[in-house]
Amino acid sequence: MTADSNEIAVLRSLSEYGWVRTEYSFEAWPFASLAPDNAVGVCRFYSPTAKSHFLTADANECAVVQAATPYWRYEGIAFY
């Protein structure tokens, strides 16, 4: 999942590697300034070992993963 238009373009260019758009979607906001007051940031992590992303909207879980494990690299707030 990504709200980053550059990342979307890169993934679309990788169709020969099996990347396919699912067409699933949900409402989200790219910036806190555009989101409603009750929206929370979704932290995004990447693991080169697992070759996978992990996302969480739980601020405590985000902090724990950032501090406790070297396996997940924090990439920032993905969306709200």
Beta strands, then each sheet from edge to edge (+ up, - down):
strand 1: 42-47
strand 2: 52-56
strand 3: 73-79
sheet 1: 2+ 1- 3+
end
